[in-house]
Amino acid sequence: MKELINHADGMTLLVQAIQRAGSAAEYARKLGVSRSFISQMIATNRNITGKVAADLGLKLVYAYELTRVKDSPKQEQYVKSREEWLKQNGIDPHSREGIRGYGTKEED
């Protein structure tokens, strides 16, 4: 399983990279991006993307955890139809293979 970190930890990695480079301007120059791009990430707490994410070894992912809502017919209908579709396609509904992004070559 891949390791997930939160946004704050990603920002810590960014600040450490800037410190190693000597300044935000020098880090930006090293990556071939503008200093303002780096500064905006820090000042506005925006997502770490592009060359900066690649340099830090990060990939931005979004995730939702499906929590069971008591007496939710729509959710129950979704879960059942998804499980049926996975079974029809020869995928164990309880394996990671049924989750987009896992078990594919696009994973890395």
MARLO-398626 format. One record per residue: residue in one letter; x, y, z negated of N, C-alpha, C in turn. Coordinates in nm, 2 decimals, always signed. Example, Ala and Ser with C-alpha at 12.3 -4.5 7.8 and 13.67 -1.06 7.14 Angstrom:
2
<r "a" <+1.32 -0.57 -0.78> <+1.23 -0.45 -0.78> <+1.32 -0.33 -0.78>>
<r "s" <+1.28 -0.22 -0.71> <+1.37 -0.11 -0.71> <+1.29 +0.00 -0.79>>
This chain:
108
<r "m" <+0.08 -0.12 +0.00> <+0.00 +0.00 +0.00> <+0.09 +0.12 +0.00>>
<r "k" <+0.05 +0.22 +0.08> <+0.12 +0.34 +0.08> <+0.10 +0.43 -0.04>>
<r "e" <+0.20 +0.51 -0.08> <+0.19 +0.59 -0.19> <+0.13 +0.72 -0.16>>
<r "l" <+0.03 +0.76 -0.24> <-0.04 +0.88 -0.22> <+0.00 +0.98 -0.33>>
<r "i" <+0.02 +1.11 -0.29> <+0.05 +1.21 -0.39> <-0.05 +1.32 -0.37>>
<r "n" <-0.07 +1.40 -0.48> <-0.17 +1.51 -0.47> <-0.10 +1.63 -0.41>>
<r "h" <-0.19 +1.73 -0.38> <-0.14 +1.86 -0.32> <-0.03 +1.93 -0.40>>
<r "a" <-0.05 +1.93 -0.53> <+0.05 +2.00 -0.62> <+0.19 +1.93 -0.61>>
<r "d" <+0.19 +1.80 -0.60> <+0.32 +1.73 -0.59> <+0.38 +1.76 -0.45>>
<r "g" <+0.30 +1.77 -0.35> <+0.35 +1.81 -0.21> <+0.41 +1.95 -0.22>>
<r "m" <+0.34 +2.04 -0.29> <+0.40 +2.18 -0.30> <+0.53 +2.18 -0.37>>
<r "t" <+0.54 +2.09 -0.47> <+0.67 +2.08 -0.55> <+0.78 +2.04 -0.45>>
<r "l" <+0.75 +1.94 -0.37> <+0.85 +1.89 -0.27> <+0.89 +2.01 -0.17>>
<r "l" <+0.79 +2.09 -0.13> <+0.82 +2.20 -0.05> <+0.91 +2.30 -0.11>>
<r "v" <+0.88 +2.34 -0.24> <+0.96 +2.43 -0.31> <+1.10 +2.38 -0.33>>
<r "q" <+1.11 +2.25 -0.36> <+1.25 +2.20 -0.38> <+1.33 +2.20 -0.24>>
<r "a" <+1.26 +2.18 -0.13> <+1.33 +2.18 +0.00> <+1.37 +2.33 +0.03>>
<r "i" <+1.29 +2.42 -0.01> <+1.33 +2.57 +0.01> <+1.45 +2.60 -0.08>>
<r "q" <+1.45 +2.55 -0.20> <+1.56 +2.58 -0.29> <+1.69 +2.52 -0.24>>
<r "r" <+1.68 +2.40 -0.18> <+1.80 +2.33 -0.13> <+1.85 +2.41 -0.01>>
<r "a" <+1.76 +2.47 +0.07> <+1.80 +2.54 +0.19> <+1.86 +2.68 +0.15>>
<r "g" <+1.82 +2.73 +0.04> <+1.87 +2.86 -0.01> <+1.76 +2.97 -0.01>>
<r "s" <+1.67 +2.96 +0.09> <+1.56 +3.06 +0.09> <+1.45 +3.00 +0.19>>
<r "a" <+1.33 +3.06 +0.18> <+1.22 +3.02 +0.27> <+1.26 +3.05 +0.41>>
<r "a" <+1.33 +3.17 +0.43> <+1.37 +3.21 +0.57> <+1.47 +3.10 +0.63>>
<r "e" <+1.56 +3.06 +0.55> <+1.66 +2.96 +0.59> <+1.60 +2.82 +0.62>>
<r "y" <+1.50 +2.79 +0.54> <+1.43 +2.66 +0.56> <+1.35 +2.67 +0.68>>
<r "a" <+1.28 +2.78 +0.71> <+1.20 +2.80 +0.83> <+1.29 +2.79 +0.95>>
<r "r" <+1.41 +2.86 +0.94> <+1.50 +2.86 +1.06> <+1.55 +2.71 +1.09>>
<r "k" <+1.57 +2.64 +0.98> <+1.62 +2.50 +1.00> <+1.51 +2.41 +1.07>>
<r "l" <+1.38 +2.44 +1.04> <+1.28 +2.36 +1.10> <+1.23 +2.42 +1.23>>
<r "g" <+1.26 +2.54 +1.26> <+1.22 +2.61 +1.39> <+1.08 +2.66 +1.37>>
<r "v" <+1.04 +2.70 +1.25> <+0.91 +2.76 +1.23> <+0.93 +2.90 +1.18>>
<r "s" <+0.82 +2.98 +1.17> <+0.83 +3.12 +1.12> <+0.84 +3.11 +0.97>>
<r "r" <+0.90 +3.21 +0.91> <+0.91 +3.23 +0.77> <+0.77 +3.25 +0.71>>
<r "s" <+0.69 +3.32 +0.79> <+0.55 +3.35 +0.74> <+0.47 +3.22 +0.73>>
<r "f" <+0.49 +3.13 +0.82> <+0.43 +3.00 +0.81> <+0.46 +2.93 +0.68>>
<r "i" <+0.58 +2.93 +0.64> <+0.62 +2.87 +0.51> <+0.56 +2.95 +0.39>>
<r "s" <+0.58 +3.08 +0.40> <+0.53 +3.16 +0.29> <+0.38 +3.15 +0.27>>
<r "q" <+0.30 +3.14 +0.38> <+0.16 +3.12 +0.37> <+0.12 +2.99 +0.30>>
<r "m" <+0.19 +2.89 +0.33> <+0.17 +2.76 +0.27> <+0.18 +2.77 +0.12>>
<r "i" <+0.28 +2.85 +0.07> <+0.30 +2.86 -0.07> <+0.20 +2.96 -0.13>>
<r "a" <+0.19 +3.08 -0.07> <+0.11 +3.19 -0.13> <-0.04 +3.15 -0.13>>
<r "t" <-0.09 +3.09 -0.02> <-0.23 +3.06 -0.02> <-0.26 +2.91 -0.05>>
<r "n" <-0.16 +2.84 -0.09> <-0.18 +2.70 -0.13> <-0.25 +2.62 -0.02>>
<r "r" <-0.21 +2.65 +0.11> <-0.27 +2.58 +0.22> <-0.21 +2.44 +0.24>>
<r "n" <-0.27 +2.36 +0.32> <-0.22 +2.23 +0.34> <-0.08 +2.23 +0.41>>
<r "i" <+0.00 +2.14 +0.37> <+0.14 +2.12 +0.43> <+0.12 +2.04 +0.56>>
<r "t" <+0.15 +2.10 +0.67> <+0.13 +2.04 +0.80> <+0.25 +2.06 +0.89>>
<r "g" <+0.24 +2.00 +1.01> <+0.34 +2.02 +1.12> <+0.48 +1.97 +1.08>>
<r "k" <+0.57 +2.06 +1.13> <+0.72 +2.02 +1.11> <+0.75 +2.02 +0.96>>
<r "v" <+0.69 +2.10 +0.88> <+0.72 +2.10 +0.74> <+0.68 +1.97 +0.68>>
<r "a" <+0.56 +1.92 +0.71> <+0.51 +1.79 +0.65> <+0.61 +1.68 +0.70>>
<r "a" <+0.64 +1.68 +0.83> <+0.73 +1.58 +0.88> <+0.87 +1.58 +0.81>>
<r "d" <+0.92 +1.70 +0.79> <+1.05 +1.71 +0.72> <+1.04 +1.66 +0.58>>
<r "l" <+0.93 +1.68 +0.51> <+0.91 +1.63 +0.37> <+0.87 +1.49 +0.36>>
<r "g" <+0.85 +1.43 +0.48> <+0.80 +1.29 +0.48> <+0.66 +1.27 +0.44>>
<r "l" <+0.58 +1.37 +0.47> <+0.44 +1.37 +0.43> <+0.34 +1.36 +0.55>>
<r "k" <+0.23 +1.30 +0.53> <+0.13 +1.29 +0.63> <+0.00 +1.33 +0.55>>
<r "l" <-0.07 +1.43 +0.60> <-0.20 +1.47 +0.54> <-0.31 +1.38 +0.57>>
<r "v" <-0.37 +1.33 +0.47> <-0.48 +1.23 +0.48> <-0.60 +1.28 +0.39>>
<r "y" <-0.72 +1.25 +0.44> <-0.84 +1.28 +0.36> <-0.90 +1.15 +0.32>>
<r "a" <-0.96 +1.14 +0.21> <-1.02 +1.02 +0.16> <-1.15 +1.05 +0.08>>
<r "y" <-1.25 +0.97 +0.10> <-1.37 +0.97 +0.02> <-1.38 +0.83 -0.04>>
<r "e" <-1.41 +0.83 -0.17> <-1.44 +0.70 -0.23> <-1.59 +0.69 -0.24>>
<r "l" <-1.64 +0.58 -0.19> <-1.78 +0.55 -0.19> <-1.82 +0.50 -0.33>>
<r "t" <-1.89 +0.59 -0.40> <-1.93 +0.55 -0.54> <-2.08 +0.50 -0.53>>
<r "r" <-2.11 +0.41 -0.60> <-2.25 +0.35 -0.60> <-2.34 +0.45 -0.67>>
<r "v" <-2.44 +0.49 -0.60> <-2.54 +0.58 -0.66> <-2.67 +0.49 -0.69>>
<r "k" <-2.71 +0.49 -0.82> <-2.82 +0.41 -0.86> <-2.94 +0.44 -0.78>>
<r "d" <-3.01 +0.34 -0.73> <-3.13 +0.35 -0.65> <-3.12 +0.45 -0.54>>
<r "s" <-3.02 +0.43 -0.46> <-3.00 +0.51 -0.34> <-3.02 +0.42 -0.21>>
<r "p" <-3.14 +0.42 -0.16> <-3.17 +0.33 -0.04> <-3.08 +0.37 +0.08>>
<r "k" <-3.06 +0.49 +0.10> <-2.97 +0.53 +0.22> <-2.83 +0.47 +0.21>>
<r "q" <-2.78 +0.49 +0.09> <-2.64 +0.43 +0.07> <-2.64 +0.28 +0.08>>
<r "e" <-2.74 +0.22 +0.02> <-2.75 +0.07 +0.02> <-2.76 +0.03 +0.17>>
<r "q" <-2.84 +0.10 +0.25> <-2.86 +0.06 +0.39> <-2.73 +0.08 +0.46>>
<r "y" <-2.65 +0.19 +0.44> <-2.52 +0.20 +0.50> <-2.43 +0.09 +0.47>>
<r "v" <-2.42 +0.06 +0.34> <-2.32 -0.04 +0.29> <-2.36 -0.18 +0.36>>
<r "k" <-2.49 -0.21 +0.36> <-2.53 -0.34 +0.42> <-2.50 -0.34 +0.57>>
<r "s" <-2.53 -0.23 +0.64> <-2.51 -0.24 +0.79> <-2.36 -0.24 +0.82>>
<r "r" <-2.28 -0.17 +0.74> <-2.14 -0.18 +0.76> <-2.08 -0.32 +0.74>>
<r "e" <-2.12 -0.38 +0.63> <-2.08 -0.52 +0.60> <-2.12 -0.61 +0.71>>
<r "e" <-2.24 -0.60 +0.76> <-2.29 -0.68 +0.87> <-2.21 -0.66 +1.00>>
<r "w" <-2.18 -0.54 +1.03> <-2.10 -0.51 +1.15> <-1.96 -0.57 +1.14>>
<r "l" <-1.90 -0.56 +1.02> <-1.77 -0.61 +1.00> <-1.77 -0.77 +1.01>>
<r "k" <-1.87 -0.83 +0.95> <-1.88 -0.97 +0.96> <-1.90 -1.02 +1.11>>
<r "q" <-1.98 -0.95 +1.18> <-2.01 -0.98 +1.32> <-1.88 -0.97 +1.41>>
<r "n" <-1.79 -0.88 +1.37> <-1.67 -0.86 +1.44> <-1.55 -0.94 +1.38>>
<r "g" <-1.58 -1.04 +1.29> <-1.48 -1.12 +1.24> <-1.39 -1.06 +1.14>>
<r "i" <-1.43 -0.95 +1.07> <-1.35 -0.88 +0.97> <-1.41 -0.90 +0.84>>
<r "d" <-1.33 -0.94 +0.74> <-1.37 -0.96 +0.60> <-1.41 -0.82 +0.55>>
<r "p" <-1.53 -0.80 +0.51> <-1.57 -0.67 +0.46> <-1.50 -0.62 +0.33>>
<r "h" <-1.44 -0.72 +0.27> <-1.37 -0.68 +0.14> <-1.22 -0.66 +0.16>>
<r "s" <-1.17 -0.68 +0.29> <-1.03 -0.66 +0.31> <-1.00 -0.51 +0.36>>
<r "r" <-0.88 -0.47 +0.36> <-0.84 -0.34 +0.40> <-0.85 -0.33 +0.55>>
<r "e" <-0.86 -0.44 +0.62> <-0.86 -0.44 +0.77> <-0.98 -0.37 +0.82>>
<r "g" <-1.09 -0.36 +0.74> <-1.21 -0.29 +0.78> <-1.21 -0.15 +0.76>>
<r "i" <-1.10 -0.09 +0.70> <-1.08 +0.05 +0.68> <-1.00 +0.11 +0.79>>
<r "r" <-1.05 +0.21 +0.85> <-0.98 +0.28 +0.96> <-0.84 +0.32 +0.91>>
<r "g" <-0.74 +0.29 +0.99> <-0.60 +0.33 +0.96> <-0.52 +0.23 +0.89>>
<r "y" <-0.59 +0.12 +0.84> <-0.51 +0.01 +0.78> <-0.51 -0.10 +0.87>>
<r "g" <-0.40 -0.17 +0.88> <-0.38 -0.28 +0.97> <-0.38 -0.25 +1.11>>
<r "t" <-0.34 -0.12 +1.15> <-0.33 -0.08 +1.29> <-0.19 -0.03 +1.31>>
<r "k" <-0.15 -0.03 +1.44> <-0.02 +0.02 +1.47> <-0.01 +0.17 +1.44>>
<r "e" <-0.12 +0.25 +1.44> <-0.12 +0.39 +1.41> <-0.09 +0.42 +1.27>>
<r "e" <-0.07 +0.32 +1.19> <-0.06 +0.34 +1.04> <+0.06 +0.43 +1.01>>
<r "d" <+0.18 +0.41 +1.08> <+0.29 +0.49 +1.04> <+0.29 +0.62 +1.10>>
